[in-house]
Amino acid sequence: MQRFDGALQALVRDLAATPLTLVEEVADNRHRSLPPLPLGGERVLLVSTGTDTVARLGAGWLDRHARLPATLSRPELILQRPTHLQDVGLVVALTEGSRTATPAALLAELHLDPLPLLTIGVNARHQPGLGWSVPASEAPDGIVSLVCQMGLMAMLALDCAVARRRLTSIDALALAAGLTGIGPWLAAIDPQQSTLDTAASLLAGAPAAIIAGGDPEEALITEAAIRLARLAGVPTMPVGCRHPVAGFETLVGPTQPLVLIARAGADLAGHVAMAEAARHSGAAVVVIGDSTACEAVASSATVTLALPPAGPLNAWAAVPIGLVILLQRLALATRVRRRVPPQARARPRPGAKS
């Protein structure tokens, strides 16, 4: 797995010109011993102290590569219902900033110290149990930390797949090697400024926006809503493509655009249908996705922000990472257009999710 070190280093450099000391901190994560990995019928408990984007993506990667069930939870839920820890073989704490110590302290309070605990977050190595540290973000709203967490979560899924003999070491190395090109690939995520400005202007003038996507993009729908609200002050409502809320056509319109997160796959037809419905309602449609999905939805899109084509070995992890970066760029561009002061924060409106 050491081949992934270079990818993480390049990734950090490309994102925020992070100082070398922080790049080395990321690389140090690979010089570690693995926690005891679930080999039988146990499940992984993914505990988030912030947003659950990495946990949702990680659960999908664990199922895809390791055929390992994963449950999402939060520290306060475990404290209320310790039964959440039954049949758990590994607890993975995905932490944000100063909240890093919360899951470790919680397990100690519940007297469950023997339960294997892996913390992935800022300064995670200084917490009880095993810790994989990620650098603190200099970019707005934790983008570097988030992306590095995604990379390490992807590596954990491959580690579990090898331990459970769902993948051979050679196959896992091939997948990891496929991610070594993620640095240059991320650097190629460079939408034309005119395209980015067009998308930002559509959102900047809107009182609110609808954020939509389908499996496996549920995690990114919420992430998009949070970034647009926190960074740009745009109130949003997340909606799933697979089971959209009744009367979706009435939610969008000339004053309420649709931001569609699209990927090639089983739900692409749903993405196309939702984009068409939005355009028929007079709404602007901003599509963010891979090149295949953007091409399929192009006829109904007002503007598209497409990722570069990803390779077959790295698309599973690279595309979600790339989408997060595009969402960040769109949110920052919208913020400039709206002239949102740093302290201004809007909250996503409650909405249906698939």
RODORO-53813 format. One record per residue (C-alpha): x, y, z. Coordinates in steps of 0.2 Angstrom, whole numbers, plus 5000, padded with zeros to 4 digits. Example, Ala and Ser with C-alpha at 12.3 -4.5 7.8 and 13.67 -1.06 7.14 Angstrom:
    c1    c2    c3
  5062  4978  5039
  5068  4995  5036
end
This chain:
    c1    c2    c3
  5000  5000  5000
  5015  5012  5001
  5012  5017  4983
  4997  5027  4989
  5009  5038  4999
  5014  5048  4983
  4996  5050  4978
  4991  5057  4995
  5006  5069  4995
  5002  5075  4977
  4984  5077  4982
  4988  5088  4997
  5000  5098  4987
  4988  5101  4973
  4974  5106  4984
  4981  5119  4995
  5000  5120  4992
  5001  5113  5010
  5018  5114  5018
  5029  5099  5017
  5028  5095  5035
  5009  5092  5033
  5012  5082  5018
  5024  5071  5028
  5011  5069  5041
  5000  5061  5028
  5013  5050  5022
  5017  5044  5040
  5000  5036  5040
  5006  5022  5029
  5020  5018  5041
  5008  5010  5054
  5001  4993  5060
  4984  4989  5055
  4970  4987  5069
  4963  4970  5071
  4952  4968  5056
  4935  4960  5056
  4937  4942  5048
  4920  4934  5053
  4902  4940  5055
  4907  4956  5064
  4903  4973  5057
  4912  4990  5056
  4905  5004  5066
  4908  5021  5057
  4906  5035  5070
  4906  5053  5063
  4908  5068  5074
  4905  5080  5060
  4897  5077  5043
  4894  5059  5038
  4901  5061  5020
  4916  5050  5023
  4907  5037  5033
  4894  5035  5019
  4907  5033  5006
  4917  5022  5017
  4902  5010  5020
  4900  5008  5002
  4918  5004  4999
  4919  4992  5013
  4904  4983  5005
  4910  4984  4988
  4928  4978  4991
  4927  4968  5007
  4909  4962  5008
  4909  4969  5025
  4894  4977  5033
  4896  4994  5041
  4884  5004  5052
  4884  5023  5053
  4882  5031  5070
  4887  5046  5081
  4894  5048  5098
  4878  5054  5106
  4868  5039  5099
  4880  5026  5105
  4879  5034  5123
  4860  5033  5122
  4860  5015  5115
  4876  5005  5119
  4868  4991  5109
  4874  4999  5094
  4891  4991  5098
  4884  4973  5098
  4893  4962  5085
  4905  4976  5081
  4923  4970  5076
  4930  4987  5073
  4926  5005  5077
  4932  5019  5065
  4930  5036  5072
  4930  5050  5058
  4933  5066  5067
  4934  5084  5063
  4946  5096  5072
  4945  5098  5091
  4932  5084  5092
  4945  5071  5088
  4945  5064  5106
  4926  5062  5108
  4924  5044  5102
  4940  5038  5112
  4933  5046  5128
  4916  5039  5124
  4922  5021  5123
  4932  5023  5139
  4916  5030  5147
  4906  5014  5142
  4921  5003  5148
  4923  4996  5131
  4942  4999  5129
  4946  4982  5122
  4935  4986  5107
  4947  4990  5092
  4947  5008  5089
  4954  5017  5074
  4953  5036  5073
  4955  5045  5056
  4957  5064  5059
  4968  5079  5064
  4980  5074  5077
  4973  5056  5077
  4989  5048  5082
  4989  5057  5099
  4972  5048  5104
  4969  5032  5113
  4970  5017  5101
  4977  5017  5084
  4976  5034  5074
  4979  5039  5056
  4982  5058  5056
  4977  5069  5042
  4983  5087  5040
  4973  5102  5047
  4965  5111  5032
  4972  5128  5027
  4959  5129  5013
  4941  5135  5018
  4930  5123  5027
  4941  5108  5029
  4943  5103  5011
  4961  5096  5013
  4957  5086  5029
  4941  5079  5021
  4949  5073  5005
  4963  5065  5015
  4951  5056  5026
  4942  5050  5010
  4959  5043  5004
  4963  5034  5020
  4946  5027  5021
  4948  5020  5004
  4964  5012  5009
  4956  5004  5024
  4943  4996  5013
  4956  4988  5003
  4965  4982  5019
  4949  4974  5025
  4946  4966  5008
  4964  4958  5009
  4961  4952  5027
  4945  4944  5023
  4952  4936  5007
  4940  4946  4996
  4955  4953  4986
  4972  4946  4984
  4986  4957  4989
  4991  4958  4971
  4973  4964  4966
  4973  4976  4981
  4990  4983  4976
  4983  4986  4958
  4969  4996  4965
  4980  5006  4976
  4992  5008  4961
  4978  5015  4951
  4976  5029  4964
  4994  5034  4962
  4988  5045  4947
  4976  5054  4958
  4988  5069  4960
  4989  5074  4942
  4971  5069  4939
  4966  5081  4953
  4977  5094  4945
  4967  5092  4929
  4951  5097  4937
  4951  5114  4930
  4934  5120  4924
  4935  5135  4913
  4933  5151  4923
  4919  5157  4912
  4909  5140  4915
  4912  5142  4934
  4907  5160  4934
  4891  5155  4924
  4886  5142  4937
  4890  5153  4952
  4880  5167  4945
  4865  5156  4943
  4866  5151  4961
  4871  5168  4968
  4855  5176  4962
  4844  5162  4969
  4835  5163  4986
  4837  5144  4987
  4843  5129  4977
  4838  5111  4976
  4853  5098  4977
  4849  5081  4969
  4858  5065  4965
  4856  5046  4966
  4865  5031  4973
  4880  5031  4976
  4879  5050  4978
  4868  5052  4993
  4884  5056  5003
  4888  5070  4991
  4871  5078  4991
  4872  5082  5009
  4890  5088  5007
  4885  5099  4993
  4871  5107  5003
  4882  5110  5018
  4896  5118  5007
  4884  5129  4998
  4876  5135  5014
  4891  5137  5024
  4902  5145  5011
  4890  5154  5000
  4875  5157  5011
  4864  5148  4999
  4849  5139  5007
  4847  5122  5000
  4836  5107  5000
  4843  5089  4996
  4833  5078  4986
  4836  5060  4980
  4834  5055  4962
  4829  5037  4966
  4814  5042  4976
  4811  5060  4974
  4799  5069  4985
  4781  5071  4978
  4779  5086  4967
  4797  5089  4964
  4793  5099  4948
  4785  5112  4960
  4801  5114  4970
  4811  5120  4956
  4808  5135  4945
  4814  5151  4937
  4820  5157  4955
  4825  5140  4962
  4839  5131  4952
  4844  5113  4952
  4861  5107  4956
  4862  5089  4950
  4877  5078  4955
  4878  5064  4942
  4888  5049  4939
  4888  5035  4926
  4879  5020  4932
  4862  5012  4936
  4854  5029  4941
  4860  5039  4926
  4842  5038  4918
  4835  5045  4934
  4847  5060  4933
  4842  5063  4915
  4824  5063  4920
  4826  5074  4934
  4836  5087  4924
  4822  5087  4910
  4809  5089  4923
  4818  5104  4930
  4821  5112  4913
  4802  5110  4909
  4798  5120  4925
  4809  5134  4919
  4823  5130  4932
  4842  5133  4928
  4851  5116  4929
  4869  5115  4935
  4876  5098  4932
  4892  5092  4942
  4898  5074  4937
  4910  5063  4928
  4912  5065  4909
  4900  5052  4904
  4885  5058  4915
  4888  5076  4910
  4887  5071  4892
  4871  5061  4895
  4862  5076  4904
  4870  5090  4892
  4854  5093  4883
  4844  5098  4899
  4859  5107  4907
  4861  5125  4908
  4879  5123  4913
  4890  5107  4916
  4905  5105  4927
  4913  5089  4922
  4928  5079  4929
  4942  5073  4918
  4940  5054  4913
  4946  5043  4927
  4954  5026  4925
  4946  5010  4928
  4957  5006  4943
  4954  5023  4952
  4937  5029  4947
  4929  5021  4962
  4938  5033  4974
  4944  5047  4963
  4927  5052  4956
  4919  5056  4973
  4935  5065  4979
  4935  5075  4962
  4916  5079  4965
  4920  5086  4982
  4933  5097  4975
  4922  5104  4961
  4908  5107  4974
  4921  5117  4984
  4926  5127  4969
  4908  5131  4965
  4904  5136  4983
  4918  5148  4984
  4914  5155  4967
  4896  5158  4972
  4902  5166  4988
  4912  5179  4979
  4897  5182  4968
  4885  5184  4983
  4899  5194  4992
  4895  5184  5008
  4905  5190  5023
  4915  5176  5033
  4903  5176  5047
  4887  5173  5036
  4881  5156  5037
  4865  5148  5030
  4859  5131  5035
  4852  5118  5023
  4834  5116  5023
  4827  5099  5029
  4822  5089  5014
  4819  5071  5008
  4834  5060  5004
  4834  5044  4995
end
